[in-house]
Amino acid sequence: MRAGRQRWALSFADLCLLLLGFFVLLQAKPDANHLSAGLRAAFGARADAALEQDANAWFEPGEAVLTPQAHKILGDFAQGARAGKLIVSSRGTEPKAARFDGWELAAARTAAVARELGNAGIAQDRIAIAIDPATGGGQVIQITRN
């Protein structure tokens, strides 16, 4: 009879292990936006509503050259965004780089993201670019559906 009263402990231990695994997964994945989009897609929610990332995570330092990981993320995003208009917006700037000043780098990176979306199959007339005049604080690039 005593063993029957302790069955809740097994269910509780299972729950604790599931939560531990989930938090380890969150910590191990370097791109939180990509992970959250995958989780939303797995549970049937719209995964392509918006994508926002610090520009330094998508580009080579001081350059407007996308990293291989950024190519994959943007390609996956473009596959899920087959309808509607996309707005690629930039906010903030990075410090002056060797070839660019902060504004030039922000504009070139924003254009590179829009170009990559076009290369992934999004028609050019569906892509709009917006650059916020704020300076400093690091560049953040956001892609939203309109």
Buried (B, 14 or more C-beta within 10 A) or exposed (E): EEEEEEEEEEEEEEEEEEEEEEEEEEEEEEBEBBBBBBBBBEEEEEBBEEBEBBBBBBBEEBBBEBEEEBBEBBBBBBEBBEEEBBBBBBBBBBEEBEEBEBBBBBBBBBBBBBBBBBEBEBEEEBBEBEBBEEEEEEBBBBBBBE
